[in-house]
Amino acid sequence: MFKNTFQSGFLSILYSLGSKPLQIWESEVQNGSIKRITDEDLQSAVLELASANVATTYIACPADPNATLGIKLPFLVMVVRLKPGRPAVAPSLVASTLPLVPDCKRH
């Protein structure tokens, strides 16, 4: 997806304030919901994923399971907020190629 894109600084693959935040994402919802809400603490639009079963409500990028993101930047930053009083579930990341950080030469 981003293999032929100039990558410098930050590359955003999910931006909840955009007009179509899940445009390049696959979403699966069973017995749950994915919706844009306004977070009271952040005073900003966020995506809320809610479900009785985390295996049946999720987002994945790229939407095509045979495609790759082609990200060349050395760091991945995820900001996840867990709501108080709800079961805590850690997000999972599946990388098709590791390591994410390129090999560095020692001096």
DOLOBA-466083 format. One record per residue: chain; x, y, z of N, C-alpha, C in turn. Coordinates in pm, 1 decimal. Atoms other than C-alpha are relative to their C-alpha. Layout:
BEGIN
pt kette:A | n.c1:X | n.c2:Y | n.c3:Z | ca.c1:X | ca.c2:Y | ca.c3:Z | c.c1:X | c.c2:Y | c.c3:Z
...
# end
This chain:
BEGIN
pt kette:A | n.c1:80.5 | n.c2:-120.6 | n.c3:0.0 | ca.c1:0.0 | ca.c2:0.0 | ca.c3:0.0 | c.c1:84.9 | c.c2:127.2 | c.c3:0.0
pt kette:A | n.c1:-81.6 | n.c2:-120.4 | n.c3:-12.5 | ca.c1:264.3 | ca.c2:252.8 | ca.c3:104.5 | c.c1:142.8 | c.c2:-22.4 | c.c3:-51.6
pt kette:A | n.c1:-133.9 | n.c2:35.4 | n.c3:46.7 | ca.c1:563.6 | ca.c2:82.4 | ca.c3:-60.1 | c.c1:59.4 | c.c2:107.2 | c.c3:-90.9
pt kette:A | n.c1:-49.3 | n.c2:-101.0 | n.c3:94.1 | ca.c1:591.7 | ca.c2:348.8 | ca.c3:-333.4 | c.c1:-31.3 | c.c2:142.3 | c.c3:44.1
pt kette:A | n.c1:29.6 | n.c2:-131.5 | n.c3:-56.3 | ca.c1:498.0 | ca.c2:639.1 | ca.c3:-105.9 | c.c1:122.5 | c.c2:52.9 | c.c3:72.4
pt kette:A | n.c1:-110.5 | n.c2:-60.7 | n.c3:-74.3 | ca.c1:763.7 | ca.c2:880.7 | ca.c3:20.9 | c.c1:-35.6 | c.c2:-0.4 | c.c3:147.3
pt kette:A | n.c1:27.0 | n.c2:12.4 | n.c3:-142.7 | ca.c1:788.7 | ca.c2:811.9 | ca.c3:392.8 | c.c1:105.1 | c.c2:76.3 | c.c3:79.1
pt kette:A | n.c1:-88.9 | n.c2:-80.0 | n.c3:-83.1 | ca.c1:936.7 | ca.c2:1071.2 | ca.c3:623.4 | c.c1:-80.8 | c.c2:53.4 | c.c3:117.1
pt kette:A | n.c1:72.4 | n.c2:-50.3 | n.c3:-116.8 | ca.c1:841.4 | ca.c2:1174.6 | ca.c3:974.0 | c.c1:-105.3 | c.c2:-98.6 | c.c3:44.5
pt kette:A | n.c1:110.2 | n.c2:85.1 | n.c3:-41.3 | ca.c1:500.1 | ca.c2:1024.5 | ca.c3:1037.0 | c.c1:-83.2 | c.c2:-42.7 | c.c3:-120.4
pt kette:A | n.c1:90.7 | n.c2:52.5 | n.c3:100.9 | ca.c1:273.6 | ca.c2:809.6 | ca.c3:823.3 | c.c1:-122.8 | c.c2:-48.1 | c.c3:74.1
pt kette:A | n.c1:121.6 | n.c2:33.7 | n.c3:-72.6 | ca.c1:-82.7 | ca.c2:792.9 | ca.c3:948.9 | c.c1:-82.3 | c.c2:-100.9 | c.c3:-79.4
pt kette:A | n.c1:84.9 | n.c2:99.2 | n.c3:65.9 | ca.c1:-282.1 | ca.c2:479.6 | ca.c3:867.5 | c.c1:-139.3 | c.c2:-4.2 | c.c3:62.1
pt kette:A | n.c1:132.5 | n.c2:-11.5 | n.c3:-62.0 | ca.c1:-572.4 | ca.c2:556.9 | ca.c3:1103.1 | c.c1:-9.2 | c.c2:136.7 | c.c3:64.2
pt kette:A | n.c1:18.2 | n.c2:-135.4 | n.c3:-52.2 | ca.c1:-693.7 | ca.c2:909.1 | ca.c3:1172.9 | c.c1:-148.2 | c.c2:18.0 | c.c3:27.2
pt kette:A | n.c1:141.8 | n.c2:1.2 | n.c3:-35.6 | ca.c1:-1022.9 | ca.c2:922.0 | ca.c3:1362.5 | c.c1:-72.9 | c.c2:128.9 | c.c3:-37.3
pt kette:A | n.c1:65.1 | n.c2:-126.3 | n.c3:35.8 | ca.c1:-1087.9 | ca.c2:1285.6 | ca.c3:1264.0 | c.c1:-26.7 | c.c2:12.0 | c.c3:-149.4
pt kette:A | n.c1:19.2 | n.c2:-4.9 | n.c3:144.8 | ca.c1:-1077.7 | ca.c2:1213.4 | ca.c3:891.4 | c.c1:-143.4 | c.c2:-31.2 | c.c3:-39.2
pt kette:A | n.c1:137.2 | n.c2:23.7 | n.c3:46.2 | ca.c1:-1392.7 | ca.c2:1189.0 | ca.c3:681.0 | c.c1:-31.4 | c.c2:-148.3 | c.c3:-13.5
pt kette:A | n.c1:17.8 | n.c2:145.6 | n.c3:11.2 | ca.c1:-1340.0 | ca.c2:813.0 | ca.c3:627.4 | c.c1:115.1 | c.c2:-69.1 | c.c3:73.0
pt kette:A | n.c1:-115.1 | n.c2:52.5 | n.c3:-74.6 | ca.c1:-1113.1 | ca.c2:686.5 | ca.c3:907.3 | c.c1:30.5 | c.c2:-146.9 | c.c3:-27.0
pt kette:A | n.c1:-22.5 | n.c2:143.2 | n.c3:24.3 | ca.c1:-1157.0 | ca.c2:318.6 | ca.c3:814.8 | c.c1:6.6 | c.c2:-33.4 | c.c3:-149.0
pt kette:A | n.c1:-0.1 | n.c2:17.4 | n.c3:144.7 | ca.c1:-1117.2 | ca.c2:366.9 | ca.c3:439.1 | c.c1:91.1 | c.c2:-113.4 | c.c3:-46.8
pt kette:A | n.c1:-93.1 | n.c2:103.8 | n.c3:43.7 | ca.c1:-815.6 | ca.c2:134.1 | ca.c3:406.2 | c.c1:-0.3 | c.c2:-120.1 | c.c3:96.3
pt kette:A | n.c1:8.8 | n.c2:105.1 | n.c3:-100.6 | ca.c1:-921.6 | ca.c2:-94.6 | ca.c3:691.9 | c.c1:-113.6 | c.c2:-96.2 | c.c3:-29.4
pt kette:A | n.c1:108.9 | n.c2:97.5 | n.c3:-1.8 | ca.c1:-1123.4 | ca.c2:-413.5 | ca.c3:701.9 | c.c1:-60.0 | c.c2:6.7 | c.c3:139.1
pt kette:A | n.c1:62.7 | n.c2:5.1 | n.c3:-132.4 | ca.c1:-1376.1 | ca.c2:-421.4 | ca.c3:982.3 | c.c1:-94.8 | c.c2:-118.5 | c.c3:5.6
pt kette:A | n.c1:87.0 | n.c2:113.6 | n.c3:-25.0 | ca.c1:-1560.9 | ca.c2:-716.5 | ca.c3:1127.3 | c.c1:-75.6 | c.c2:28.4 | c.c3:128.8
pt kette:A | n.c1:82.5 | n.c2:-28.2 | n.c3:-117.9 | ca.c1:-1850.5 | ca.c2:-669.5 | ca.c3:1367.7 | c.c1:-104.7 | c.c2:-108.7 | c.c3:15.4
pt kette:A | n.c1:101.9 | n.c2:97.7 | n.c3:-37.7 | ca.c1:-2050.0 | ca.c2:-946.8 | ca.c3:1531.3 | c.c1:-26.8 | c.c2:20.6 | c.c3:148.3
pt kette:A | n.c1:38.1 | n.c2:-23.8 | n.c3:-140.2 | ca.c1:-2239.1 | ca.c2:-878.2 | ca.c3:1854.0 | c.c1:79.2 | c.c2:114.3 | c.c3:61.7
pt kette:A | n.c1:-73.7 | n.c2:-114.9 | n.c3:-49.5 | ca.c1:-2068.5 | ca.c2:-542.3 | ca.c3:1890.2 | c.c1:-20.8 | c.c2:119.4 | c.c3:-90.7
pt kette:A | n.c1:12.4 | n.c2:-120.1 | n.c3:82.6 | ca.c1:-2011.0 | ca.c2:-205.5 | ca.c3:1728.4 | c.c1:135.6 | c.c2:66.5 | c.c3:-18.1
pt kette:A | n.c1:-112.3 | n.c2:-89.5 | n.c3:25.7 | ca.c1:-1752.5 | ca.c2:21.7 | ca.c3:1574.0 | c.c1:-62.6 | c.c2:133.1 | c.c3:-35.7
pt kette:A | n.c1:60.6 | n.c2:-129.6 | n.c3:27.6 | ca.c1:-1848.2 | ca.c2:385.7 | ca.c3:1592.3 | c.c1:92.3 | c.c2:113.5 | c.c3:40.7
pt kette:A | n.c1:-75.2 | n.c2:-120.5 | n.c3:-34.4 | ca.c1:-1702.9 | ca.c2:733.8 | ca.c3:1605.0 | c.c1:-77.6 | c.c2:73.8 | c.c3:106.5
pt kette:A | n.c1:62.1 | n.c2:-72.0 | n.c3:-110.4 | ca.c1:-1775.5 | ca.c2:906.3 | ca.c3:1933.5 | c.c1:90.9 | c.c2:115.3 | c.c3:39.7
pt kette:A | n.c1:-83.0 | n.c2:-105.8 | n.c3:-55.6 | ca.c1:-1651.3 | ca.c2:1216.8 | ca.c3:2112.0 | c.c1:43.5 | c.c2:-41.9 | c.c3:138.8
pt kette:A | n.c1:-55.0 | n.c2:36.1 | n.c3:-129.5 | ca.c1:-1422.4 | ca.c2:1126.3 | ca.c3:2400.2 | c.c1:-9.4 | c.c2:121.8 | c.c3:91.9
pt kette:A | n.c1:21.0 | n.c2:-112.4 | n.c3:-92.5 | ca.c1:-1512.8 | ca.c2:1341.8 | ca.c3:2700.6 | c.c1:131.8 | c.c2:55.2 | c.c3:53.4
pt kette:A | n.c1:-128.0 | n.c2:-46.9 | n.c3:-53.7 | ca.c1:-1156.6 | ca.c2:1357.8 | ca.c3:2836.3 | c.c1:85.3 | c.c2:67.3 | c.c3:-106.3
pt kette:A | n.c1:-81.0 | n.c2:-55.5 | n.c3:108.6 | ca.c1:-986.8 | ca.c2:1422.7 | ca.c3:2502.5 | c.c1:-69.7 | c.c2:114.5 | c.c3:-71.8
pt kette:A | n.c1:79.8 | n.c2:-98.5 | n.c3:74.1 | ca.c1:-1269.4 | ca.c2:1642.2 | ca.c3:2368.1 | c.c1:31.2 | c.c2:-8.8 | c.c3:-148.8
pt kette:A | n.c1:-33.1 | n.c2:24.9 | n.c3:139.3 | ca.c1:-1203.0 | ca.c2:1484.6 | ca.c3:2032.6 | c.c1:-71.4 | c.c2:-125.7 | c.c3:-46.8
pt kette:A | n.c1:61.0 | n.c2:119.2 | n.c3:57.2 | ca.c1:-1350.4 | ca.c2:1228.3 | ca.c3:1797.0 | c.c1:97.3 | c.c2:-117.2 | c.c3:7.5
pt kette:A | n.c1:-78.5 | n.c2:122.7 | n.c3:-9.1 | ca.c1:-1225.9 | ca.c2:873.4 | ca.c3:1853.2 | c.c1:-82.7 | c.c2:-114.4 | c.c3:-57.5
pt kette:A | n.c1:72.4 | n.c2:119.2 | n.c3:41.9 | ca.c1:-1315.3 | ca.c2:529.6 | ca.c3:1721.8 | c.c1:-15.9 | c.c2:-90.6 | c.c3:121.1
pt kette:A | n.c1:28.2 | n.c2:91.4 | n.c3:-110.8 | ca.c1:-1480.0 | ca.c2:301.9 | ca.c3:1975.0 | c.c1:-36.4 | c.c2:-136.0 | c.c3:-56.2
pt kette:A | n.c1:31.2 | n.c2:138.4 | n.c3:33.9 | ca.c1:-1473.1 | ca.c2:-74.2 | ca.c3:1926.0 | c.c1:-52.8 | c.c2:-64.7 | c.c3:125.8
pt kette:A | n.c1:61.5 | n.c2:62.7 | n.c3:-116.5 | ca.c1:-1707.5 | ca.c2:-254.0 | ca.c3:2162.3 | c.c1:-59.6 | c.c2:-132.9 | c.c3:-41.5
pt kette:A | n.c1:51.7 | n.c2:132.4 | n.c3:32.5 | ca.c1:-1799.5 | ca.c2:-619.3 | ca.c3:2173.4 | c.c1:3.7 | c.c2:-88.2 | c.c3:123.7
pt kette:A | n.c1:-2.8 | n.c2:100.2 | n.c3:-105.4 | ca.c1:-1880.3 | ca.c2:-905.7 | ca.c3:2404.4 | c.c1:115.1 | c.c2:-97.4 | c.c3:-22.9
pt kette:A | n.c1:-105.7 | n.c2:93.5 | n.c3:33.9 | ca.c1:-1612.0 | ca.c2:-1106.8 | ca.c3:2223.0 | c.c1:99.9 | c.c2:70.9 | c.c3:-91.9
pt kette:A | n.c1:-99.0 | n.c2:-74.3 | n.c3:78.0 | ca.c1:-1290.6 | ca.c2:-942.7 | ca.c3:2099.6 | c.c1:41.6 | c.c2:-71.8 | c.c3:-127.7
pt kette:A | n.c1:-36.4 | n.c2:73.8 | n.c3:120.7 | ca.c1:-1238.9 | ca.c2:-1215.4 | ca.c3:1841.0 | c.c1:-97.6 | c.c2:24.7 | c.c3:-114.4
pt kette:A | n.c1:101.5 | n.c2:-17.9 | n.c3:104.0 | ca.c1:-1553.6 | ca.c2:-1114.8 | ca.c3:1652.5 | c.c1:-23.8 | c.c2:145.4 | c.c3:-38.3
pt kette:A | n.c1:9.8 | n.c2:-141.3 | n.c3:36.9 | ca.c1:-1524.1 | ca.c2:-734.2 | ca.c3:1644.1 | c.c1:140.7 | c.c2:56.1 | c.c3:-2.9
pt kette:A | n.c1:-137.2 | n.c2:-47.2 | n.c3:12.6 | ca.c1:-1200.1 | ca.c2:-593.3 | ca.c3:1507.7 | c.c1:15.1 | c.c2:81.7 | c.c3:-127.5
pt kette:A | n.c1:-39.4 | n.c2:-66.9 | n.c3:122.8 | ca.c1:-1029.7 | ca.c2:-376.2 | ca.c3:1247.8 | c.c1:137.3 | c.c2:-55.4 | c.c3:-38.5
pt kette:A | n.c1:-127.4 | n.c2:52.0 | n.c3:48.9 | ca.c1:-738.5 | ca.c2:-489.8 | ca.c3:1031.0 | c.c1:42.9 | c.c2:79.2 | c.c3:-122.6
pt kette:A | n.c1:-53.0 | n.c2:-74.9 | n.c3:113.0 | ca.c1:-512.6 | ca.c2:-311.7 | ca.c3:786.2 | c.c1:126.6 | c.c2:-69.5 | c.c3:-48.6
pt kette:A | n.c1:89.5 | n.c2:-39.5 | n.c3:108.3 | ca.c1:-460.7 | ca.c2:-361.8 | ca.c3:500.8 | c.c1:-122.1 | c.c2:-91.3 | c.c3:-7.1
pt kette:A | n.c1:124.5 | n.c2:75.5 | n.c3:11.2 | ca.c1:-810.3 | ca.c2:-479.3 | ca.c3:416.0 | c.c1:20.3 | c.c2:-131.1 | c.c3:-76.4
pt kette:A | n.c1:-31.1 | n.c2:120.9 | n.c3:77.0 | ca.c1:-670.8 | ca.c2:-729.7 | ca.c3:164.9 | c.c1:103.5 | c.c2:-81.7 | c.c3:77.1
pt kette:A | n.c1:-95.1 | n.c2:79.3 | n.c3:-79.2 | ca.c1:-506.2 | ca.c2:-1011.8 | ca.c3:365.9 | c.c1:125.1 | c.c2:-40.8 | c.c3:-76.8
pt kette:A | n.c1:-117.8 | n.c2:33.8 | n.c3:79.7 | ca.c1:-264.1 | ca.c2:-1076.9 | ca.c3:77.8 | c.c1:89.6 | c.c2:120.4 | c.c3:-26.9
pt kette:A | n.c1:-78.0 | n.c2:-122.0 | n.c3:22.2 | ca.c1:-141.2 | ca.c2:-716.7 | ca.c3:67.2 | c.c1:88.1 | c.c2:28.9 | c.c3:121.0
pt kette:A | n.c1:-83.7 | n.c2:-45.0 | n.c3:-110.4 | ca.c1:126.5 | ca.c2:-554.2 | ca.c3:279.4 | c.c1:-8.2 | c.c2:151.8 | c.c3:7.7
pt kette:A | n.c1:1.7 | n.c2:-144.9 | n.c3:-14.7 | ca.c1:146.9 | ca.c2:-203.5 | ca.c3:417.9 | c.c1:121.1 | c.c2:64.7 | c.c3:-66.2
pt kette:A | n.c1:-120.1 | n.c2:-55.5 | n.c3:61.8 | ca.c1:502.3 | ca.c2:-149.6 | ca.c3:292.5 | c.c1:56.3 | c.c2:118.7 | c.c3:75.7
pt kette:A | n.c1:-51.7 | n.c2:-110.5 | n.c3:-81.3 | ca.c1:592.7 | ca.c2:80.4 | ca.c3:580.1 | c.c1:148.4 | c.c2:-21.5 | c.c3:23.6
pt kette:A | n.c1:-145.0 | n.c2:9.5 | n.c3:-14.1 | ca.c1:965.0 | ca.c2:153.7 | ca.c3:589.8 | c.c1:50.2 | c.c2:74.2 | c.c3:122.8
pt kette:A | n.c1:-41.7 | n.c2:-76.6 | n.c3:-117.3 | ca.c1:971.3 | ca.c2:380.1 | ca.c3:895.7 | c.c1:30.0 | c.c2:-95.6 | c.c3:115.4
pt kette:A | n.c1:-46.9 | n.c2:95.1 | n.c3:-101.0 | ca.c1:1144.8 | ca.c2:223.7 | ca.c3:1199.2 | c.c1:-86.0 | c.c2:-11.3 | c.c3:126.5
pt kette:A | n.c1:79.1 | n.c2:4.0 | n.c3:-122.2 | ca.c1:879.5 | ca.c2:293.9 | ca.c3:1466.5 | c.c1:-148.3 | c.c2:-7.8 | c.c3:-31.2
pt kette:A | n.c1:144.9 | n.c2:8.3 | n.c3:9.6 | ca.c1:515.3 | ca.c2:207.9 | ca.c3:1511.5 | c.c1:-56.5 | c.c2:53.9 | c.c3:131.0
pt kette:A | n.c1:60.2 | n.c2:-58.8 | n.c3:-118.9 | ca.c1:309.2 | ca.c2:417.7 | ca.c3:1752.3 | c.c1:-149.4 | c.c2:-28.5 | c.c3:-2.5
pt kette:A | n.c1:143.6 | n.c2:25.4 | n.c3:-14.6 | ca.c1:-33.0 | ca.c2:306.2 | ca.c3:1871.7 | c.c1:-46.6 | c.c2:67.6 | c.c3:127.9
pt kette:A | n.c1:59.0 | n.c2:-61.3 | n.c3:-118.1 | ca.c1:-246.9 | ca.c2:510.1 | ca.c3:2109.0 | c.c1:-133.5 | c.c2:-69.0 | c.c3:23.2
pt kette:A | n.c1:120.3 | n.c2:75.4 | n.c3:-33.5 | ca.c1:-510.5 | ca.c2:295.8 | ca.c3:2277.1 | c.c1:-44.7 | c.c2:41.9 | c.c3:138.7
pt kette:A | n.c1:54.6 | n.c2:-38.0 | n.c3:-129.7 | ca.c1:-735.5 | ca.c2:408.1 | ca.c3:2558.0 | c.c1:-102.9 | c.c2:-104.5 | c.c3:39.7
pt kette:A | n.c1:95.1 | n.c2:96.1 | n.c3:-53.0 | ca.c1:-914.1 | ca.c2:151.3 | ca.c3:2768.1 | c.c1:-92.2 | c.c2:73.6 | c.c3:96.2
pt kette:A | n.c1:96.2 | n.c2:-69.7 | n.c3:-83.9 | ca.c1:-1231.5 | ca.c2:275.6 | ca.c3:2932.9 | c.c1:-7.6 | c.c2:-64.7 | c.c3:137.9
pt kette:A | n.c1:12.7 | n.c2:54.6 | n.c3:-135.4 | ca.c1:-1255.6 | ca.c2:237.9 | ca.c3:3312.4 | c.c1:-129.1 | c.c2:-80.4 | c.c3:14.3
pt kette:A | n.c1:117.6 | n.c2:81.9 | n.c3:-24.3 | ca.c1:-1492.6 | ca.c2:-32.5 | ca.c3:3424.4 | c.c1:-28.7 | c.c2:-102.9 | c.c3:-107.4
pt kette:A | n.c1:17.6 | n.c2:98.9 | n.c3:106.4 | ca.c1:-1461.0 | ca.c2:-234.0 | ca.c3:3104.7 | c.c1:117.5 | c.c2:-95.5 | c.c3:2.0
pt kette:A | n.c1:-112.4 | n.c2:95.2 | n.c3:3.7 | ca.c1:-1252.0 | ca.c2:-547.1 | ca.c3:3061.1 | c.c1:112.3 | c.c2:52.8 | c.c3:-87.6
pt kette:A | n.c1:-116.2 | n.c2:-47.9 | n.c3:74.1 | ca.c1:-901.4 | ca.c2:-458.5 | ca.c3:2947.6 | c.c1:47.5 | c.c2:-105.9 | c.c3:-98.5
pt kette:A | n.c1:-49.5 | n.c2:89.2 | n.c3:104.1 | ca.c1:-789.9 | ca.c2:-614.0 | ca.c3:2622.1 | c.c1:111.9 | c.c2:72.9 | c.c3:-72.7
pt kette:A | n.c1:-112.9 | n.c2:-62.1 | n.c3:68.4 | ca.c1:-451.4 | ca.c2:-541.9 | ca.c3:2471.3 | c.c1:-15.1 | c.c2:-18.2 | c.c3:-150.4
pt kette:A | n.c1:5.4 | n.c2:14.5 | n.c3:146.1 | ca.c1:-440.8 | ca.c2:-471.0 | ca.c3:2097.4 | c.c1:109.6 | c.c2:-94.1 | c.c3:-46.6
pt kette:A | n.c1:-103.1 | n.c2:89.0 | n.c3:51.9 | ca.c1:-250.5 | ca.c2:-719.9 | ca.c3:1888.3 | c.c1:51.1 | c.c2:52.1 | c.c3:-132.8
pt kette:A | n.c1:-65.5 | n.c2:-43.1 | n.c3:122.0 | ca.c1:-9.8 | ca.c2:-652.5 | ca.c3:1607.1 | c.c1:62.7 | c.c2:-122.7 | c.c3:-64.2
pt kette:A | n.c1:-60.2 | n.c2:109.4 | n.c3:74.7 | ca.c1:80.2 | ca.c2:-906.9 | ca.c3:1344.3 | c.c1:81.0 | c.c2:61.9 | c.c3:-112.3
pt kette:A | n.c1:-87.3 | n.c2:-56.9 | n.c3:102.6 | ca.c1:377.5 | ca.c2:-805.6 | ca.c3:1135.9 | c.c1:41.7 | c.c2:-110.1 | c.c3:-96.0
pt kette:A | n.c1:-35.0 | n.c2:101.3 | n.c3:99.7 | ca.c1:444.0 | ca.c2:-987.9 | ca.c3:812.1 | c.c1:150.3 | c.c2:-13.9 | c.c3:-16.6
pt kette:A | n.c1:-145.7 | n.c2:7.7 | n.c3:8.2 | ca.c1:813.5 | ca.c2:-904.2 | ca.c3:818.7 | c.c1:58.3 | c.c2:62.7 | c.c3:125.0
pt kette:A | n.c1:-68.5 | n.c2:-50.8 | n.c3:-118.7 | ca.c1:1030.2 | ca.c2:-859.2 | ca.c3:1124.4 | c.c1:148.7 | c.c2:-0.1 | c.c3:-29.0
pt kette:A | n.c1:34.5 | n.c2:-96.6 | n.c3:-102.0 | ca.c1:1226.7 | ca.c2:-681.1 | ca.c3:1255.2 | c.c1:-55.9 | c.c2:128.6 | c.c3:-59.3
pt kette:A | n.c1:52.0 | n.c2:-128.6 | n.c3:44.7 | ca.c1:1047.0 | ca.c2:-347.1 | ca.c3:1234.0 | c.c1:112.8 | c.c2:103.4 | c.c3:-6.5
pt kette:A | n.c1:-112.7 | n.c2:-94.3 | n.c3:-1.9 | ca.c1:1372.2 | ca.c2:-165.6 | ca.c3:1313.2 | c.c1:110.7 | c.c2:-57.7 | c.c3:-87.8
pt kette:A | n.c1:-106.2 | n.c2:50.9 | n.c3:87.3 | ca.c1:1636.8 | ca.c2:-197.2 | ca.c3:1041.3 | c.c1:126.8 | c.c2:-29.6 | c.c3:78.7
pt kette:A | n.c1:-126.7 | n.c2:32.1 | n.c3:-64.3 | ca.c1:1972.4 | ca.c2:-350.3 | ca.c3:1132.0 | c.c1:86.4 | c.c2:124.7 | c.c3:7.4
pt kette:A | n.c1:-87.8 | n.c2:-115.6 | n.c3:-19.7 | ca.c1:2212.3 | ca.c2:-93.9 | ca.c3:1272.2 | c.c1:144.0 | c.c2:-48.9 | c.c3:11.8
pt kette:A | n.c1:-141.4 | n.c2:34.5 | n.c3:-10.8 | ca.c1:2590.4 | ca.c2:-105.1 | ca.c3:1235.1 | c.c1:54.8 | c.c2:54.3 | c.c3:131.5
pt kette:A | n.c1:-64.8 | n.c2:-45.7 | n.c3:-122.8 | ca.c1:2794.8 | ca.c2:-82.1 | ca.c3:1554.3 | c.c1:126.0 | c.c2:75.9 | c.c3:-36.2
pt kette:A | n.c1:-120.1 | n.c2:-79.4 | n.c3:24.1 | ca.c1:3066.3 | ca.c2:179.5 | ca.c3:1564.7 | c.c1:108.3 | c.c2:-36.9 | c.c3:98.7
# end
